[in-house]
């Protein structure tokens, strides 16, 4: 299901003003990846890119074509490990969020 422009604008506005929301988007994206749901992880990362750095600025930062980045984070995308972590690094800087992983035994 395609997201409406109004929803995307709402996410962007909230991400701009609320650091905890940006943290939550990061956490949800990575938790989805860690649980094997890469489709959801990519969708949330795509929302985070749109709400913070934008694909054009991300492309300039990473020296990659914008269309390639769109494909990487699209439903069928499969970014390499280098590209994935480069995207995360650029997002962390732009969103002013520091990611940390904590392991807990279950």
N, C-alpha and C positions, 0 to 999 in steps of 0.2 A: 504494500500500500504506500503510495507516495505521500510525503508529508506536505502539508499546506504551507504556503508562504507565511501565514500568520504564526503557525507553530514555530517555524524556523526563526522568525523575528523575535518571538518570545524567548526562545532558547538563547539567542545572541544577546538580547538585552539583559537577561538574567546573568549570563556568564560574564558580561562586562562589569556588572556591579557587585557580584557576589562571589568572593574567592572560595567559599565553601561549596558552592555549586560547581565551580570548575574542578575542585578536588573530587567531588562526587562523580562527575562525568569521567574523570581519569580512572577512578577506582572501579566504576562499573565497566568501563571498557576493558581494563586489564583483568578484572574478575571473570568477565565473559571469555576472554582469551584463555585464562588459566583453567577454566572449566571445559574448554574445548569448543565453545560456541564462537568461532571466529567471525561468523556472519554478523552477529550482534556486536562483537568487539569492534569490527571495522565500521559498522554503522554509527556507533557512538563516537569513535575517533573522527569520522567524517563530520559529524555534528560539531565536535570540538574544534576541528580545523575551521569550519565555516563560522563558528562563534568567536574565534580568537584571531588567528593569523591569516586565514583565507588561503585558498589554494594558490593564488598568484604569488603572494609573498613567500609562502612555503616553497614554491618552485624556485624562486630566486635564492632563498636561503640554502636550499639543498642542491642547487644547480642541476635540477631535473625538470623536464617539461611538465607543465601543469596537468596536461592530459594523462601523462603516465601516473602521476600521483592520484588523480581521480580514479584511474583503473585499479591501482593498488588497493585503494580503500573502497572500491566498488564491491558489489555482491560476489562477483567471480574473481576478485583480485587476490593475489598471493604475493605480498611484498617479501623481498628477501630479508634475511635477518638484519643486514646492514641498513637497508632502507627503513625497515620497521623501527629500529632503534634511533635512526636519524630523525624520523618523524616525531617520535616520542621526545627526543632531546629538544628539537625546535619548539614543540608544543609546550614543554615545561618552561622554557625560557620566556616565551611569549605570554603564557598564562600565569607566570610567576607561581608555579606549583612545583614542589620537589617530591618526586616519587621515591618511596621506600618499600621494600618487600619484607614482610615479617612472616616467618614460618611458625605454624602452630600444629603440634601433633593432635590427631583426632582420636 
